[in-house]
Amino acid sequence: MIRGVVGFKSKNNTMKFRYIGLLFTFVFFTQLSFSQTLRGKATAKFADHMEAVEDAAVMYGNVEAYDVDGKLVGSVLTDDKGNYTLNFKDTGTYEIRVMYAGYDNIVEKIRVTKDEVGDFEMERDETKKIREYYSLPVASETASHITDAYKVAAGGIGRSDASPGLSRVASHMARSESYLGSASKLIEEKKGLTAAEINDFAKWDMWNDYVETELKTYQKIWNINPQKRYVVQIMNEQRSPVLGAEVRLYTKRNKLIWKAITDNTGKAELWGELEETERSISYITVGYKGESEKIRRPTEFKKGINILTLDVPCDPFNMVDVAFVVDATGSMGDEIEYIKQDLNTVIYNSQNIYQDVALRYGSVFYRDKGDAYVVKHKDFTNVLSEALVYIDEQGAAGGGDLPEAVDVGLETAIEELSWSLEARARLLFLILDAPAHNDAATIAKIRALTEKAAAKGIKIIPVAASGINKSGEYLMRSMALCTNGTYIFLTDHSGIGNSHIEPSTDEYEVELLTDLLTTVIKNNMYYPECDAEIPDLALNYPDSIVEYPFNFDNHNGDTLGSVRDSLTVNDTIVRTDSIPNNYDPIDPFKWKFYPNPTQDIVNIEATENVKFIYLTDFTGKILQRIDLSGRKTIQVSLGRYPAGIYLLRYPIGKQWATGKIVLMR
């Protein structure tokens, strides 16, 4: 049964604009493009032991909008009170779909001409959905069994003033004490698992140093050697990143060495064998939508990146696949309940990043041979409640020895999940506290799976929990590099679980795991709008300034540096490093860059003690080193890079002074 919009009414709401510093005009004009909204509330009727309860809010239900051609134009989640807001660039008729596990989908066509209101009331699918999601045998589908199964399905249904009957089944995410246990209070108090990130692409020289010293033994064990690196940057003639292009690296004998897919920044990472000389690498091919191009005599990263411009339209895709592959052995018992809750929070936070992008979530849980199961999985779904219920059902048990069936978990995720061929990003979070078995067959299998992930454009993003050792650290960081991912590790700062080893790096920034995972997803979803232009107003903004020691009186919105900040662009957060209050003494310096935003040229003026500045993309990947060589002023052309957000970074000891610049068309 379909229930739809209760009513519409106009709202004369004033649009609110959020901006930070130099990106005021960028965000301002982006926000202006959304001129009308559809907002409302989703509720449901359900039974607690067959007692009818009405007006319960559907928490974290999916609300999607499609245009007349069937293209997704909006995808959001309801909040904990059932409220949602969809933004539309154009007026017109849209198909609205409301989805929640265990309930009939609502499908309605709605005419949007201004700010509208649409409320939805969902009705339970009492047999089909329950049998499908929870595998109940037909013979047991009595009223009591259906009700018990429904309690799980209805976990995300509730209201803030829940009655005693409602409270027994309500709140899968935020209200159920039995579900969250002690983790609920920690999350509410902004406590929980703490983590940090090592982006070895951003510290490339350091990674190579460690591989030649304290990590060298493990390189020999795992036979994965991400050092001989080739970077390919692809954009179209309008300077939009080209994502989804297949890039292949060949030797002079036409031997295929590596295959990868360009990501949301238009970049692909390719890897040559250590024994291969630079002369033996012959060419790179790029395939995109039936067309093929060749880059002859490609440049290894130490000498630069390989840039190719294609005559293709801007096509960012509107789907992101996120898979969580979790070690569910007994040794994870100290952290897995927190991890499960963190994953739920990350899923919810990530879903509402971009309204024109739909996220699909898949889950894989693995143990080891001889356990109750070796691996189980749930394929991708865009219905959040389905993913959350499946994750919540899993627990930690089995194992007993250090190595676990990592290879089986990876194999299931890479080969059995239905990864989309037209996804903006494909992210595989590998959450574990023990390395794989290191017999010859398993080592070869993991290497092959890593190559297969890269070829499919799947980024492996390890999350190392307590119990991971140096051998596991090397393997995880290598897999992240090979697949264009990043390495995340839990820390002792939360006081949760057993102790965690210190990784081989210099400095790292600790934050909540939920925040870090959400940031990684946001960074992989970001894509500059195809039709974005620099408004004339932007040219009137002051220059961007970075100085040390920092003059807080001059923080006028364009000054960047000492204060940790989050930069919001189209609702994606790009984090930057911060300089601690107890920084080591260093000679004062100052540098500024202008215009900002820019369409090409950036002028950099610096004091004499600033010897060089790194240009990186917004994830921190180094693109080039700008050598000032004693000059106070230098002009740098960014015209060969795609439009987007870039960082100008200057090292201060083990920290960074960072300025942000926007490159637009």
ROKOLSE-239421 format. One record per residue (C-alpha): x, y, z negated; residue number from 1. Coordinates in pm, 1 decimal. Each point is the difference from the previous one (the first is absolute). Layout:
residues N
        x        y        z num
        X        Y        Z NUM
...
end
This chain:
residues 665
        x        y        z num
      0.0      0.0      0.0   1
    130.5    343.5     90.8   2
    -54.8    300.2   -217.8   3
    123.2    330.6    126.4   4
      5.8    369.7    -49.3   5
   -242.0    127.9   -257.3   6
     11.2    355.2    126.9   7
    200.9    285.0    145.2   8
     40.3    357.1   -104.8   9
    232.9    283.3     91.4  10
    272.2    110.5   -234.9  11
    166.3    336.7     13.4  12
    318.0   -122.5   -161.0  13
    307.5    216.3     33.5  14
    287.3   -199.0    147.8  15
    295.8    -16.5   -233.5  16
    355.4     13.5    131.6  17
    294.9   -147.6   -183.3  18
    348.2     98.4     99.6  19
    349.4    -14.8   -131.1  20
    265.3    253.1     97.9  21
    123.2      8.8    353.7  22
   -264.7   -239.4    128.5  23
   -292.0    231.2    -75.3  24
    -74.8     65.8    365.2  25
     46.1   -362.8     98.7  26
   -249.0   -127.3   -255.4  27
   -227.4    301.9     41.4  28
    -54.8    -52.2    369.0  29
    -30.6   -376.1    -41.5  30
   -274.8     45.0   -257.0  31
   -183.0    247.4    222.6  32
    -44.6   -270.8    262.7  33
   -255.1   -174.9   -224.1  34
   -312.9    211.3     23.6  35
   -272.8   -223.9   -138.9  36
    -38.2   -273.2   -258.3  37
   -224.1   -286.3    -98.2  38
     -3.6    -63.3   -370.4  39
   -215.4   -199.2   -233.0  40
    -17.8   -293.9   -237.8  41
    -22.8   -377.7     34.8  42
   -204.5   -190.3   -256.9  43
   -126.3   -355.3    -35.8  44
   -259.2   -210.4   -175.0  45
    116.1   -322.3   -152.2  46
    -94.4   -246.9   -269.6  47
    178.3    -83.9   -322.3  48
   -136.1   -348.3    -78.9  49
   -281.3     84.3    242.0  50
    -93.8    321.5   -182.0  51
    -33.0    281.5    250.9  52
    227.2    300.2    -48.1  53
    -33.3    306.2    220.7  54
    205.1    305.9     87.9  55
    338.7   -166.1    -49.1  56
    282.6    178.9    178.2  57
    192.7   -195.7    262.3  58
    358.7     64.3   -100.8  59
    268.6    -25.9    268.5  60
   -234.6   -103.1    275.6  61
    101.2     54.3    362.8  62
   -172.0    275.8    198.5  63
     98.6     24.9    368.6  64
   -108.7    218.8    289.7  65
     20.7    -83.8    371.9  66
    -68.0    221.4    301.4  67
   -223.0    -92.0    295.0  68
    293.0   -182.1    165.7  69
     52.7   -220.6   -303.7  70
    320.8    176.2   -107.3  71
     66.4     33.2   -371.3  72
     -8.0    367.8   -100.4  73
    -26.7    -31.2   -377.6  74
     78.5   -259.3   -268.7  75
    -25.9     73.1   -373.4  76
    -79.2   -166.8   -329.6  77
   -261.1    100.4   -251.1  78
    137.9    117.8   -332.2  79
    -80.5   -147.1   -341.5  80
   -337.4    176.9      5.3  81
    -88.3   -120.4    349.7  82
     61.5    336.7    168.3  83
    162.4     36.4    342.1  84
     84.0    276.1    248.8  85
     59.6    -45.3    374.1  86
    147.6    285.0    205.4  87
    -83.0     51.4    368.5  88
    174.7    216.2    257.8  89
   -298.7      1.7    234.4  90
   -375.8     -1.0    -31.3  91
   -185.1   -295.2    142.3  92
   -155.7   -336.7    -75.3  93
    211.3   -247.7   -195.6  94
    -49.8   -356.5   -110.9  95
     52.0    -25.8   -377.7  96
     88.3   -335.7   -154.9  97
     -1.5    -68.0   -375.3  98
    160.7   -326.4   -115.5  99
     52.4   -179.9   -327.9 100
     76.7   -365.4    -75.0 101
   -315.7   -196.2    -80.9 102
   -236.6    261.1    148.3 103
   -171.0     49.4    332.5 104
    183.1    248.9    217.8 105
   -183.7    324.5     65.2 106
     15.1    129.4    357.6 107
   -165.8    333.0     81.5 108
     25.3    252.7    282.9 109
     19.7    352.3   -137.8 110
     -8.5    334.7    176.3 111
    260.2    238.2   -143.7 112
    -48.4    366.6     90.9 113
    123.6    170.8   -318.3 114
     74.3   -105.1   -355.7 115
   -235.8   -289.1    -61.6 116
    -94.0   -227.8   -291.0 117
    -59.7   -372.0     34.5 118
    -70.6   -237.8   -288.5 119
      3.5   -378.3     42.4 120
   -153.1   -280.8   -202.9 121
    151.7   -344.5     47.9 122
   -170.0   -333.1    -49.8 123
    167.3   -323.3   -102.2 124
     54.1   -287.3    238.2 125
    -84.2   -269.7   -251.1 126
    124.5   -310.4    180.9 127
    199.5     50.0    317.7 128
    260.7    243.4   -128.3 129
     40.3   -179.2   -332.6 130
     51.1   -334.4    170.1 131
    241.8    152.2    249.7 132
    215.6    190.1   -252.5 133
      2.4   -243.0   -288.0 134
    -43.0   -339.8    171.1 135
   -297.9   -107.0   -213.2 136
   -135.4   -342.6     96.2 137
   -355.4     13.7    132.2 138
   -127.1   -243.5   -262.9 139
    102.7    230.8   -282.9 140
   -177.1    309.1    131.5 141
   -248.8     22.7   -281.6 142
    -99.9    338.6   -130.5 143
    247.5    -19.5   -287.2 144
    292.9    -96.6    222.3 145
    -80.2    274.3    245.3 146
    -19.9    251.7   -281.6 147
    334.6   -110.6   -144.7 148
    169.0     30.0    338.3 149
   -169.3    331.3     53.3 150
    150.8    137.4   -317.1 151
    339.2    -27.2    164.7 152
   -121.0    151.3    325.1 153
   -168.7    284.9   -182.9 154
    313.0     93.2   -188.9 155
     18.9    333.8    175.4 156
   -358.9     98.2    -71.3 157
    -67.8    214.9   -299.9 158
    -86.1    337.5   -141.8 159
    151.3    217.3   -267.2 160
   -298.8    -41.1   -234.6 161
    -27.8   -374.5     53.5 162
   -259.5   -186.7   -203.1 163
    107.8   -299.9   -213.5 164
   -130.1   -237.4    265.2 165
    178.3    183.7    278.1 166
    328.0     20.8   -187.1 167
     35.0   -378.6     -2.6 168
     46.2     -8.1    377.5 169
    104.2    354.1     90.8 170
    328.7    159.2     90.3 171
    244.4   -214.8    189.9 172
    248.0    286.6     15.0 173
    -30.6    240.2   -286.9 174
   -249.0    -97.7   -268.7 175
     22.9   -372.0    -75.9 176
    202.8    -67.1   -313.9 177
      8.4   -372.0     76.0 178
    153.2     72.4    341.6 179
    257.0    261.4    -89.7 180
     79.2   -105.9   -353.6 181
    284.2    196.7   -153.0 182
    105.5    128.9    342.8 183
   -303.2    230.5     14.8 184
    122.2    228.6   -275.0 185
    347.0     14.0    147.2 186
   -132.8    103.2    339.2 187
   -231.6    261.3   -151.3 188
    294.4    143.8   -191.4 189
    206.2      6.8    317.9 190
    205.1   -290.6   -126.3 191
     65.7   -329.3    170.6 192
    269.8   -174.6    197.7 193
    283.3    232.3     93.4 194
    203.0    -33.0    316.7 195
    252.5    167.4    226.1 196
     97.0    -16.5    365.6 197
    326.4    -47.9    184.3 198
    -29.8    112.5    360.1 199
    325.6   -136.4    140.5 200
    -66.8    180.0    327.7 201
     34.6    326.0   -193.2 202
    325.1   -117.6   -165.2 203
    142.0   -187.3    294.7 204
    370.9     45.7    -76.6 205
    -56.7   -107.6   -360.3 206
   -178.0   -318.1    111.6 207
    294.6    -93.8    221.6 208
    241.6     67.0   -285.4 209
   -190.7   -230.6   -234.7 210
    -18.3   -273.8    264.4 211
    378.6      7.9     21.8 212
     42.2    -16.3   -378.6 213
   -236.5   -130.8   -268.5 214
   -265.4   -135.3    240.0 215
    240.2   -171.4    240.3 216
    -40.9   -346.4   -156.9 217
   -376.4      8.3     52.6 218
     36.9    108.7    360.3 219
    182.8   -325.6     64.3 220
   -264.0   -202.3   -185.2 221
   -304.0    132.0    186.2 222
    158.4     59.2    341.6 223
   -204.7    317.6     53.5 224
    225.1    291.6     85.9 225
   -179.7    326.9     77.8 226
    301.1    219.8     77.8 227
     37.9     31.3    378.4 228
   -289.2    239.1     42.3 229
   -161.7    152.0    309.9 230
   -276.9    258.3    -42.9 231
   -244.1     78.8    280.4 232
   -222.2    309.7    -17.3 233
   -288.2     15.1    247.7 234
   -235.8    290.5     62.3 235
   -224.5    120.0    279.7 236
     37.9    317.6    204.3 237
   -215.7    191.8   -251.4 238
    242.5   -110.8   -276.8 239
   -240.9   -234.7   -174.8 240
    161.5   -314.5   -143.3 241
    -74.7   -308.3    208.9 242
    -95.4   -282.8   -233.0 243
    -54.8   -361.0     92.9 244
    268.4    -13.0    272.1 245
    192.8   -328.0     23.1 246
    376.5     57.0     -9.8 247
    258.0   -270.8     82.6 248
    378.4     -7.5    -36.8 249
    207.0   -204.0    252.8 250
    362.5    -99.0     56.6 251
    178.8     20.0    334.8 252
    -90.6   -364.1     54.1 253
   -368.4     91.0    -35.4 254
    -24.8   -170.0   -336.1 255
   -282.3    142.4   -211.3 256
    149.5    103.3   -336.2 257
   -289.5    175.1   -177.3 258
   -357.6    108.3     59.9 259
   -195.1    265.6   -189.1 260
   -307.9    223.9     23.8 261
      6.3    379.1    -36.4 262
   -168.9    125.7   -319.0 263
   -206.1    309.3    -75.7 264
    310.2    219.7     41.4 265
     68.6   -148.0    343.7 266
    317.9   -172.2   -121.8 267
    115.8   -361.0     26.6 268
    293.7   -157.9   -181.3 269
    203.7   -256.9    194.0 270
    281.0   -217.5   -132.2 271
    299.3   -152.6    173.4 272
    201.0   -292.7   -126.9 273
    308.1     88.2   -205.2 274
    218.8   -192.4    239.2 275
   -134.2    193.9    298.1 276
    224.2    284.8    114.6 277
   -146.0    328.1    117.2 278
    106.2    -82.7    354.4 279
   -198.0   -323.0     -1.0 280
   -329.5    186.5    -54.5 281
   -125.5     89.3    344.0 282
   -349.5    151.4     -4.5 283
   -329.2     54.2   -177.5 284
   -339.2    -47.0    162.4 285
   -315.6    181.8   -107.7 286
   -341.1   -136.9     89.7 287
   -321.1    194.8    -52.2 288
   -345.3    -74.8    140.9 289
    132.1   -188.1    302.5 290
    277.7    248.0     78.6 291
    371.1    -67.2    -54.5 292
    305.1    223.6    -40.8 293
    367.5    -79.5    -56.6 294
    264.4    170.0   -213.6 295
    342.6    -90.3    139.0 296
    311.2     -7.0   -219.9 297
   -187.6     74.3   -321.9 298
    170.6    183.6   -284.0 299
     63.0   -165.3   -335.4 300
   -143.0    202.0   -290.7 301
    339.7    117.2   -127.2 302
     22.9    205.0    322.1 303
   -362.8    111.7     22.6 304
   -348.6   -118.4     88.3 305
   -146.2    -98.3    335.7 306
   -283.3    228.7    111.5 307
   -247.1    -77.9    276.9 308
   -289.7    212.0    128.4 309
   -293.6   -175.1    166.0 310
   -277.3    146.6    214.3 311
   -282.3   -144.6   -210.5 312
   -293.0    154.7   -190.0 313
     -7.7     50.5   -376.6 314
   -156.8   -316.3   -145.1 315
     56.6    -39.1   -374.9 316
   -242.4   -293.2    -54.7 317
   -237.4     11.8   -295.6 318
     67.1   -321.6   -192.3 319
    253.2    -94.7   -268.2 320
     59.1   -357.6   -119.7 321
    125.7    -48.9   -356.5 322
     83.0   -346.8   -135.4 323
     96.9    -82.0   -358.1 324
    212.8   -315.1    -31.8 325
     29.3    -84.0   -369.6 326
    208.7   -252.6   -192.4 327
   -261.3   -163.0   -228.1 328
    232.6   -230.9   -192.6 329
      9.0     -7.7   -380.3 330
    300.7    230.7    -27.1 331
   -215.9    279.7    139.4 332
   -244.7    -38.8   -288.2 333
    149.0    295.1   -191.1 334
    -80.7    240.6    283.1 335
   -252.1   -149.8    239.7 336
   -313.5    133.0   -174.6 337
    144.0    350.0     13.8 338
    106.1    -53.9    359.5 339
   -350.1   -114.7     94.3 340
   -150.9    313.2   -152.1 341
    263.9    216.1    166.6 342
    -79.1   -155.1    337.1 343
   -367.9     77.7    -48.7 344
     82.9    360.4    -84.4 345
    233.9     28.6    298.3 346
   -263.5   -136.9    235.3 347
   -258.2    249.4   -121.6 348
    241.2    295.8      7.9 349
    125.4    -87.7    347.7 350
   -340.3    -52.4    161.3 351
    -95.2    367.3    -15.6 352
    328.4    142.1    135.5 353
   -118.1     58.0    356.6 354
   -366.9    -18.5     84.3 355
     66.6    -90.3    363.2 356
    213.4   -302.0    -93.0 357
   -143.7   -333.2   -116.3 358
    204.3   -216.9   -234.4 359
    -18.0   -378.6     -4.0 360
    131.3   -200.6   -292.0 361
    126.3   -357.8    -13.5 362
    137.0   -200.3   -293.8 363
    236.0   -295.8    -32.9 364
     84.4   -167.6   -332.3 365
    274.5   -262.3     -9.9 366
    163.5   -222.7   -260.5 367
    237.8   -290.2     61.9 368
     -2.8   -358.4    114.1 369
   -157.3   -229.1   -258.1 370
   -227.0    270.7   -147.2 371
   -380.0     -6.0      9.0 372
     30.9    175.3    335.3 373
    290.6    127.1    205.6 374
   -180.4    281.0    179.6 375
   -350.6    143.8     38.8 376
   -110.5    304.0    192.6 377
   -287.7    223.1    102.9 378
     10.3    148.9    348.5 379
    -30.6    370.4     68.6 380
   -323.2    173.6    -88.4 381
    -93.6    365.6     10.1 382
   -256.0    -49.0   -279.4 383
    187.3    104.0   -312.1 384
   -219.3   -192.3   -243.3 385
     78.7   -330.5    174.6 386
    374.2     56.1    -35.8 387
    -25.2    106.7   -363.9 388
   -204.6   -300.6   -106.2 389
    246.0   -240.0    163.0 390
    301.2    165.5   -164.4 391
   -173.6     -0.1   -338.1 392
    -61.0   -375.8     17.3 393
    371.5    -82.7     15.3 394
    222.4    -75.7   -299.7 395
    356.7   -107.0    -73.9 396
     93.8   -364.2    -65.9 397
    242.2   -268.4    113.2 398
    353.6     58.3    116.0 399
    252.6    -86.0   -267.8 400
    322.8     45.6    189.5 401
    148.5    320.1    141.0 402
    -52.9    -40.2    376.5 403
   -358.7      1.9    125.9 404
   -175.3    -60.7    332.4 405
     62.2    352.0    132.6 406
     37.5   -138.8    350.1 407
   -344.5   -162.0    -11.1 408
   -162.9    322.5   -119.2 409
    171.9    198.6    273.8 410
    -85.2   -256.5    265.7 411
   -367.8      6.8    -94.5 412
    -10.9    379.1     -0.2 413
    190.1     49.8    326.0 414
   -153.0   -282.6    202.6 415
   -348.6    -62.0   -141.0 416
   -129.8    347.3    -85.7 417
   -168.0    164.4    300.4 418
    229.9    301.8     39.7 419
   -147.3    253.2    239.6 420
    184.3     68.2    325.0 421
   -120.9    360.0    -15.2 422
     81.7    100.0   -356.4 423
    164.7    326.7    -94.0 424
    194.7   -191.0   -265.6 425
     37.7   -362.4   -110.7 426
    123.6    -18.1   -359.0 427
     90.0   -315.4   -191.4 428
     62.1     58.6   -371.5 429
    196.4   -299.9   -130.8 430
    -39.8     -2.2   -380.3 431
    226.2   -252.0   -171.6 432
    238.2    -65.9   -286.4 433
    211.0   -280.9    145.6 434
    184.7    -59.7    327.5 435
    -72.6   -273.5    248.6 436
    166.0   -339.3     -2.6 437
    343.9     31.8    157.9 438
     35.1   -332.0    180.5 439
    105.9     25.6    363.6 440
   -346.1    -69.8    143.3 441
   -170.8    265.1   -215.9 442
    269.9    258.8     74.7 443
    -43.7    -54.6    373.9 444
   -377.9     16.1    -37.7 445
      9.3    329.7   -190.0 446
    227.5    154.2    259.7 447
   -234.9   -113.6    277.2 448
   -303.4    135.2   -188.0 449
    174.4    334.1    -50.7 450
     68.7     25.0    372.2 451
   -359.9    -96.6     76.1 452
   -129.8    269.1   -236.8 453
    215.8    262.5    173.1 454
   -122.0   -118.1    340.0 455
   -361.4     41.9   -113.6 456
     65.6    342.0   -151.0 457
    -62.8   -128.1   -353.8 458
    196.2    195.3   -260.2 459
    107.0   -217.7   -293.3 460
     -2.2    210.3   -318.3 461
    125.0   -207.1   -294.9 462
   -109.7     82.7   -355.0 463
    253.2   -168.6   -230.1 464
   -131.3    -86.5   -346.4 465
    178.0   -124.7   -313.3 466
    203.0   -311.0     72.9 467
    137.7    109.8    335.7 468
    378.0    -44.4     15.5 469
    272.6    152.8    215.5 470
    -36.3   -270.9    260.6 471
   -371.9     71.2     24.9 472
     67.6    375.2      9.3 473
    232.2    -34.9    298.9 474
   -246.7   -221.5    185.2 475
   -290.9    236.7    -64.4 476
    190.0    314.3     99.4 477
    125.1   -169.5    315.7 478
   -349.0   -111.3     98.7 479
   -125.7    354.1    -58.1 480
    270.9    145.4    224.3 481
    -52.0   -258.7    274.5 482
   -372.2     79.4     17.1 483
     20.4    379.9    -42.1 484
   -133.1    -21.1   -356.3 485
    125.0    119.7   -338.5 486
     92.9   -163.8   -332.4 487
   -202.6     52.4   -319.8 488
     91.2   -136.7   -342.0 489
   -166.3      6.1   -340.5 490
    185.0    166.8   -288.1 491
      9.7    -37.5   -378.1 492
   -150.8    344.5    -64.5 493
   -354.1   -135.9    -34.6 494
     93.4   -247.1   -273.3 495
   -208.3   -261.3    182.5 496
    141.5   -343.0     71.9 497
    354.8   -127.1    -24.6 498
    306.7    206.6     80.6 499
     81.3    102.7    356.8 500
    350.9     11.6    145.1 501
    153.9    325.7    114.2 502
     26.7      7.7    378.9 503
    319.0     80.4    188.7 504
    -48.2    369.1     71.6 505
     89.8    341.5   -141.5 506
   -315.5    174.2   -123.8 507
   -370.9    -69.3     25.9 508
   -323.7    168.5   -101.4 509
   -238.6   -190.5   -229.6 510
   -376.9     32.7     40.2 511
   -315.0   -205.7    -45.1 512
    -15.1   -296.8    234.3 513
   -347.1    105.9    113.5 514
    127.6    343.0    103.3 515
    302.4   -140.7    180.3 516
   -192.5   -262.6    196.8 517
   -263.7    256.2     96.0 518
    271.4    238.6    119.9 519
    158.4   -270.4    214.7 520
   -336.3    -75.1    161.3 521
    -67.5    370.2     54.9 522
    338.6     49.4    163.8 523
    -73.0   -282.9    240.7 524
   -344.6    138.6     83.5 525
    110.1    355.8     72.0 526
    -17.2    107.6    364.6 527
      6.2    359.6    127.4 528
   -323.3     97.3    167.0 529
     12.2    -35.0    376.0 530
   -131.4    348.7     69.6 531
    169.8    187.9   -286.4 532
    148.9    335.7     99.2 533
    190.7    262.6   -197.0 534
   -232.4    294.0    -67.3 535
    147.6    347.0     49.6 536
    -63.0     67.2   -368.0 537
    273.4   -248.2    -92.6 538
    270.4    222.8    149.4 539
    -72.6    265.5   -260.2 540
     87.7   -223.2   -292.0 541
    327.2     52.5   -190.8 542
    310.4   -210.6     51.7 543
     42.9   -319.3   -197.7 544
    272.4     26.9   -262.9 545
    195.0   -256.0   -199.2 546
    239.9    125.1   -265.0 547
    202.9   -126.6   -296.1 548
    -18.4     80.5   -287.2 549
   -368.5     40.9     58.5 550
   -165.9    335.9    -43.0 551
   -348.3    -86.2   -121.7 552
   -108.6    362.2     35.4 553
     31.9    -38.8    375.2 554
   -227.0   -302.7     30.4 555
   -246.9    177.1    223.4 556
   -143.5   -307.6    168.7 557
    267.8    -37.7    266.7 558
    294.9    -55.4   -231.3 559
     82.2   -368.9    -34.4 560
    245.5   -187.8   -214.5 561
      8.0    -49.7   -373.2 562
   -363.0    -71.3    -77.2 563
   -135.2   -347.1     71.3 564
   -287.5     51.8    236.0 565
   -250.0   -188.4    209.7 566
    -62.4    140.4    343.9 567
   -351.5    -59.1    129.3 568
    -43.7    -16.0    376.9 569
   -327.6   -139.5    128.6 570
    -37.1   -163.7   -342.2 571
    329.6   -189.1     30.6 572
    254.4     55.2   -274.8 573
    367.1     31.4     84.1 574
    216.2    -14.9   -310.4 575
    342.5    160.9    -32.2 576
    287.1    -52.8   -239.1 577
     30.8    235.1   -295.8 578
    302.4    151.1   -166.2 579
     18.8    -81.8   -373.5 580
     30.1    272.2   -261.6 581
    331.7   -143.4   -117.6 582
    167.9     21.2    340.9 583
    379.3     -5.2     18.3 584
    163.2    341.0     43.6 585
     51.7     89.5    366.3 586
     83.1    316.3    188.1 587
   -310.6    207.7     73.1 588
   -128.2    -16.6    355.3 589
   -291.1    123.6    203.6 590
   -134.0    -84.0    341.7 591
   -311.0     86.4    193.1 592
   -160.1   -124.1    319.9 593
   -244.0    163.7    237.5 594
   -243.8     13.6    172.0 595
   -207.2   -248.9   -191.7 596
   -210.5   -155.9    151.0 597
    197.9    -11.7    325.4 598
    -48.0   -129.8    350.0 599
    368.8    -68.3     60.7 600
    283.3    219.0   -131.1 601
     76.9     23.7   -371.7 602
    243.8    265.8   -119.5 603
    196.4    -98.9   -310.2 604
    186.5    261.6   -202.1 605
    214.2   -128.9   -286.3 606
    270.3    108.4   -239.4 607
    349.3   -119.5     85.7 608
      3.8   -285.1   -251.4 609
   -282.4   -182.1    184.7 610
    205.0   -219.9    230.2 611
   -275.0   -206.0    162.9 612
   -373.1    -74.0    -20.0 613
   -182.9   -321.1     84.1 614
   -308.1      3.7    218.0 615
   -235.1   -287.4    -91.3 616
   -354.8   -100.0     79.3 617
   -259.3     28.3   -277.0 618
     82.2   -349.2   -130.6 619
    363.0    100.5    -54.5 620
    149.4   -181.6    299.7 621
    309.0    187.3    113.9 622
    -26.1    125.6    359.6 623
    310.2    213.9     26.0 624
    266.1    179.4   -199.8 625
     13.0    374.4     63.9 626
    362.6    108.8    -42.0 627
     33.2    365.5    -92.6 628
    385.4    -14.7     10.7 629
     40.4    323.9   -191.3 630
   -260.9    184.3    206.7 631
   -258.3    204.6   -184.5 632
   -262.4    -30.2    274.7 633
    -84.5   -282.7    235.4 634
   -284.8    -71.9    241.5 635
   -135.5   -352.7     13.3 636
   -237.8   -128.8    266.4 637
   -271.6   -236.2   -121.4 638
   -164.4     -9.3    341.9 639
    116.5   -353.2     71.0 640
   -195.4   -137.4   -295.7 641
   -373.7    -67.3    -23.4 642
   -227.2    247.0   -173.8 643
    -30.7    -60.6   -372.4 644
    153.7     70.2   -340.4 645
    377.8      7.0    -44.5 646
    231.6     53.9   -295.1 647
    320.2    202.8    -14.5 648
    202.1   -151.7   -284.7 649
    320.3    104.7   -170.6 650
    167.9   -228.4   -258.9 651
     75.2    131.1   -348.4 652
    197.1   -276.0   -165.5 653
   -237.4   -294.4     -2.5 654
   -311.7    212.6     55.6 655
   -137.6    200.0    290.7 656
   -110.9    353.9     67.0 657
   -278.1    -35.7    254.9 658
   -182.0    235.1    233.8 659
   -298.7   -105.4    211.0 660
    -60.0    112.6    354.3 661
   -292.4    -63.0    233.2 662
     68.4    -64.6    368.5 663
   -307.3     67.5    209.9 664
    -83.3     21.4    367.7 665
end
